């Protein structure tokens, strides 16, 4: 049965998920952006409120909704797991983005979440944070590093991951309830052009 489209049911969205992986560490150097004080700090057991600030602020434009649906207790269990590592990028002392590594599957590292605060997009910081995070993931000596993205993410997401060395290996299409309809995401958020129905 074909997935429902937004045309046939207004609160359903077609979600195309692309899975990418890397089987060996990349050899290209990671270049630190110049002209700014840059720091990457592991957030050890971050407060739920701080995590929600990062997740909600970074993910709102891209319809990140799954963790908005979790209670504080459920979210704390996820982010305080000893096999989940959260790294926050600071620019001139201000949180600018974060990356989350999930090591709960043996011999694998999943780049579970990755993104920048909107005001920091377009400054080359995403490439730096991604490169740093990939290097950090390979420090755990996994057999592979992987991630998934979807058509609601930044239009350049897949190309950026491929440029960093990830290779697509699977794609699947599902339908989700529009998180704007359920109130998890503000109704005024506009889908990225690449994910809008024609």
BELFEN-V512694 format. One record per residue. N is the residue number from 1. RES is the residue in three letters. BURIAL is # if it has 24 or more other C-alpha atoms within 12 Angstrom, else .. D_FIRST is the distance of its C-alpha to the first C-alpha in Angstrom with 1 decimal. Layout:
n = (N & N)
res = (RES & RES)
burial = (BURIAL & BURIAL)
d_first = (D_FIRST & D_FIRST)
This chain:
n = (1 & 2 & 3 & 4 & 5 & 6 & 7 & 8 & 9 & 10 & 11 & 12 & 13 & 14 & 15 & 16 & 17 & 18 & 19 & 20 & 21 & 22 & 23 & 24 & 25 & 26 & 27 & 28 & 29 & 30 & 31 & 32 & 33 & 34 & 35 & 36 & 37 & 38 & 39 & 40 & 41 & 42 & 43 & 44 & 45 & 46 & 47 & 48 & 49 & 50 & 51 & 52 & 53 & 54 & 55 & 56 & 57 & 58 & 59 & 60 & 61 & 62 & 63 & 64 & 65 & 66 & 67 & 68 & 69 & 70 & 71 & 72 & 73 & 74 & 75 & 76 & 77 & 78 & 79 & 80 & 81 & 82 & 83 & 84 & 85 & 86 & 87 & 88 & 89 & 90 & 91 & 92 & 93 & 94 & 95 & 96 & 97 & 98 & 99 & 100 & 101 & 102 & 103 & 104 & 105 & 106 & 107 & 108 & 109 & 110 & 111 & 112 & 113 & 114 & 115 & 116 & 117 & 118 & 119 & 120 & 121 & 122 & 123 & 124 & 125 & 126 & 127 & 128 & 129 & 130 & 131 & 132 & 133 & 134 & 135 & 136 & 137 & 138 & 139 & 140 & 141 & 142 & 143 & 144 & 145 & 146 & 147 & 148 & 149 & 150 & 151 & 152 & 153 & 154 & 155 & 156 & 157 & 158 & 159 & 160 & 161 & 162 & 163 & 164 & 165 & 166 & 167 & 168 & 169 & 170 & 171 & 172 & 173 & 174 & 175 & 176 & 177 & 178 & 179 & 180 & 181 & 182 & 183 & 184 & 185 & 186 & 187 & 188 & 189 & 190 & 191 & 192 & 193 & 194 & 195 & 196 & 197 & 198)
res = (UNK & UNK & UNK & UNK & UNK & UNK & UNK & UNK & UNK & UNK & UNK & UNK & UNK & UNK & UNK & UNK & UNK & UNK & UNK & UNK & UNK & UNK & UNK & UNK & UNK & UNK & UNK & UNK & UNK & UNK & UNK & UNK & UNK & UNK & UNK & UNK & UNK & UNK & UNK & UNK & UNK & UNK & UNK & UNK & UNK & UNK & UNK & UNK & UNK & UNK & UNK & UNK & UNK & UNK & UNK & UNK & UNK & UNK & UNK & UNK & UNK & UNK & UNK & UNK & UNK & UNK & UNK & UNK & UNK & UNK & UNK & UNK & UNK & UNK & UNK & UNK & UNK & UNK & UNK & UNK & UNK & UNK & UNK & UNK & UNK & UNK & UNK & UNK & UNK & UNK & UNK & UNK & UNK & UNK & UNK & UNK & UNK & UNK & UNK & UNK & UNK & UNK & UNK & UNK & UNK & UNK & UNK & UNK & UNK & UNK & UNK & UNK & UNK & UNK & UNK & UNK & UNK & UNK & UNK & UNK & UNK & UNK & UNK & UNK & UNK & UNK & UNK & UNK & UNK & UNK & UNK & UNK & UNK & UNK & UNK & UNK & UNK & UNK & UNK & UNK & UNK & UNK & UNK & UNK & UNK & UNK & UNK & UNK & UNK & UNK & UNK & UNK & UNK & UNK & UNK & UNK & UNK & UNK & UNK & UNK & UNK & UNK & UNK & UNK & UNK & UNK & UNK & UNK & UNK & UNK & UNK & UNK & UNK & UNK & UNK & UNK & UNK & UNK & UNK & UNK & UNK & UNK & UNK & UNK & UNK & UNK & UNK & UNK & UNK & UNK & UNK & UNK & UNK & UNK & UNK & UNK & UNK & UNK)
burial = (. & . & . & . & # & . & . & . & . & . & . & . & # & # & # & # & # & # & # & # & # & # & . & . & # & # & . & . & . & . & . & . & . & . & . & . & . & # & # & # & # & . & # & . & . & # & . & # & . & . & # & # & . & # & # & # & # & # & # & # & # & # & # & # & # & # & # & # & . & . & . & . & . & . & # & . & . & # & # & . & . & . & . & # & # & # & # & # & # & # & # & . & . & . & # & # & # & # & # & # & # & # & # & . & . & . & . & # & # & # & # & # & # & # & # & # & # & . & . & # & . & . & . & . & # & # & # & # & # & # & # & # & # & # & # & # & # & # & . & . & . & # & . & # & # & # & # & # & # & # & # & # & # & # & . & . & # & # & . & # & # & # & . & # & # & # & # & # & . & . & . & . & . & . & # & # & # & # & # & # & . & . & . & . & # & . & . & . & . & . & # & . & . & . & . & . & . & .)
d_first = (0.0 & 3.8 & 6.5 & 8.9 & 12.0 & 15.5 & 16.0 & 13.7 & 14.9 & 18.2 & 18.3 & 15.0 & 15.4 & 13.3 & 15.2 & 15.7 & 17.8 & 20.3 & 22.4 & 25.9 & 28.8 & 32.5 & 34.3 & 37.8 & 39.8 & 40.3 & 43.9 & 44.1 & 46.3 & 45.0 & 47.2 & 48.2 & 48.1 & 51.7 & 53.6 & 51.9 & 52.5 & 49.4 & 48.8 & 45.9 & 46.3 & 44.4 & 43.7 & 44.8 & 43.1 & 42.5 & 42.7 & 39.4 & 40.7 & 41.4 & 38.0 & 36.2 & 38.4 & 37.3 & 33.6 & 33.4 & 35.6 & 34.0 & 30.4 & 30.4 & 29.8 & 26.9 & 25.2 & 26.2 & 25.5 & 24.9 & 28.6 & 29.5 & 27.6 & 29.9 & 33.2 & 36.3 & 36.8 & 33.3 & 33.8 & 37.3 & 36.0 & 33.7 & 36.2 & 39.2 & 37.8 & 40.4 & 37.8 & 36.6 & 38.8 & 38.8 & 40.9 & 41.9 & 43.2 & 46.2 & 47.8 & 51.4 & 50.8 & 47.7 & 44.2 & 42.2 & 39.1 & 37.9 & 36.1 & 34.8 & 34.8 & 33.1 & 35.0 & 33.5 & 32.0 & 34.9 & 35.7 & 33.2 & 33.5 & 30.6 & 31.4 & 29.5 & 30.7 & 32.8 & 33.9 & 36.9 & 38.2 & 37.6 & 41.3 & 41.5 & 38.7 & 40.0 & 43.1 & 42.2 & 41.8 & 38.1 & 39.1 & 41.9 & 40.0 & 37.2 & 39.9 & 41.9 & 38.9 & 37.9 & 41.6 & 41.6 & 38.5 & 40.1 & 43.3 & 41.4 & 41.3 & 37.6 & 35.9 & 33.4 & 32.7 & 29.1 & 27.1 & 23.8 & 23.4 & 20.8 & 20.6 & 22.5 & 25.5 & 28.4 & 27.6 & 30.0 & 28.7 & 27.2 & 30.2 & 32.5 & 31.1 & 31.2 & 34.8 & 35.7 & 34.7 & 31.1 & 28.8 & 25.0 & 23.4 & 19.8 & 17.1 & 13.8 & 11.7 & 11.1 & 11.8 & 15.2 & 17.3 & 19.8 & 23.0 & 25.1 & 23.8 & 24.6 & 28.0 & 27.7 & 28.2 & 30.5 & 29.0 & 31.0 & 29.3 & 27.8 & 24.9 & 26.0 & 25.9 & 23.5 & 20.8 & 21.2 & 18.7 & 20.2)
